[in-house]
Amino acid sequence: MTKKNITELITDRCAELGLDNREFLQRLGYANVSKAQRRLDSLYCGDLISSRGVLEKLPVALNLPTEVIEEAVEVFKRELVAEEEQRKRATFKPKAYIITSPDRPRSITICAITNCGRYREILLDGLTETDYLPYVIKEANNEERLKKLFDFFGETVGFRINYTYDLSKTYDMKGNLISTHERTQEQGIAIIQLR
């Protein structure tokens, strides 16, 4: 038997109990039904953080053991991970990233504001796979790029080429292979959000 995710469990259990949406939202114990609906919508969209309150109230609202709810949430999490994996696989584009000293950047905030991480990325659009390595060696050793990278990230130590979603290789600055990875390796990103 296939286990239900949390959204399927809620829908099926409400049908079993003969609850319409408004009755179900009232059973969640929220004084404001609109707020309950927003939290439930967040859950359906995969936001398990802001819908935490709904998840805590589901055993009582659906008259089910906590373990059943937790199991359905775990099924939902696995489905979300699988969907994200499928999305990443479908949108994958080969790229290379310059690897720098691990003790930098000194100021992650200034690095994010100036988007200096863009100097680490090398786009491979329009190239064939056989052209990746020589092109990346040339770009990774470009003096202007190296200077901009050094200011924020310190010394460059190598680069990584993501050939396919399932193959990534790490090289030193001369193009000597250091390691092979069975999955694309992404560089970290910094996001600044003003409120």
N, C-alpha and C positions, 0 to 999 in steps of 0.2 A: 504494500500500500504506500502510495506517495504521500509524504507528510505535507500538510498545508502550511503556507506562509501566513504571517499574521493578518494580512489583509483578507485572504481567503477564509481564514478562521473566523474573523469578525463577521464577514458577510454571511457565511453559512450558519454561524451560531445565532445571529439575529433572525435569520429566516426560521430556524428551528424554534426559537422562543417567540416568534410572531411579533418582533419589534420593528417598528418603522424607524427611520433615521432619527427623528426627534425624540422618540421614546428611548432609543439607545443613548443618545447624547445626554438625556436627563439622568439615565442610570449611571453615567460616569461621575455624577455628583457635582458638576460645574453649575454655579449659579447663573453664569452667562452662557447660553447655548451657542451663541456665535463664536465665543472664545473656544468652546469645546470643539466646534466644527473646524476651526482653524488648526487646532492641535491635532485633530484626527486627520485632516488634509496633509499636515506636515508628516505624519506617520506614513500615510499612503505614498507620499513622495520620497520616502526613504530617510527622512530626518529623524533619527532615533534619539537625538539630543533634546530638541524642543518639545518632542512628544513624550518625554519621559513620564510626565504626570498621567497621561492617558494610559500608558503601559502599566503603571502601578495600579490603576483603578480597574483594569480589564478583568482580573479574576472575579471581582465582585459583580461588575456590570454584566458579565457573560455567564456567571455562575459556573466557572471552570477552575480547576486547580492551577496554581501559579506555575507549576511545571509545564503544563500544556501551553500556557502563554509563552513561557521562556523558550520552549522548543520551537514554537511557531516563529518567534523572533529570530532564532538562530537560522532557521530555514530561510527567512527573509534576508538576513545578512549575507548568507551564502549566495543567494540569487542576485543581490545588489553587487557583490564582488564579481560574480560571473558576468553581469551586464557591463560593468566598468571595464573588465578585461576585454570583452568583445568590442566595446567602443574604442578602446586604445588600439587594439589590433587592427580594426577597420580604418582608423585614421593615421596609422603609423607612417612616418616618412623618415628615410635614412638621414641621420645627422651625426655630427662629430662634436665632441666637447673637449676642450683643453683642460687638463688636470693640473692644478696648481698646489702650492704648499698648503698643507692641511691646517696650519695655524692662522690662516687669514680667511676672510677679510677682517680688517681691524675694526671697521665701523659698518656693520651690516645695514644700518639705517641709511647711511649716505650711499652705500653700494646700491640699495634698493631704489632710493630716490633718483639716482643718476642712471639706473639701469645698466650698470657697468658689467653685469653678468652677460650681456649680449656679446662682449668681446671673447667670451669663452666658447660660444656656440659657432659652429661652422656648418653652414647649410650645404647640402649635396644635391640640390635640385638640378636636373638636367644632366647629371653625370652617370656614367655606367659604373657598375660595382668595381670593375678593374681600375677605374680612374680615381676611386675614393682615396686610397692610401697616398699616392703621389700628391694629389691635390691638398689633402689635409696636412701632409708634411710641410708643403710650401706655405700654406696659410698659418699653420701653428708656429712657424719660424719667422713670420712677417715681423719686422722690427717695430713698426708702429703698433701693431696689436700687442706684442710682447711688452712694450713700454706701458701701455694702458692697463694691461693685466697686472704688471708688477706693482703699479701704484696702489691697487686695491688687494690683489690676491697673492703677491709675492712671486717667488720663482715658479716658472712652469716646469713640470716634471714629466709630462707625457700627454697623451690624448687617448680618447676612446671613440671608436667608430661603431655606431649602431647600424649594422648592415641590414638586418631584418628584425622583426619583433622578437624572434627567437634566437638571435645571434648578435653578440656584441664582442668586440675585441679591444684590449687595452695595449697601447704601444708606448715606448719611450719616445723622446723628441726626435730621434733619428729614424723611427719607423720600425724598430725591432719589437717583435711581439713579446708581450709580458704575460698576458693571460687571455683566456677565452671564457665568455659567459654565455649561459643558455637562455638569457633573457636580456632585453634591451635595458640599458643602464642610463637613467635620466640624471641630469644635474639638478641640484636643489634650486628652489626659487624663493625669493622673498617678496612678500606682498605688503604694501602699505595701504591702510584703509583709514581715511579721515572721516570722523563722525561729527 
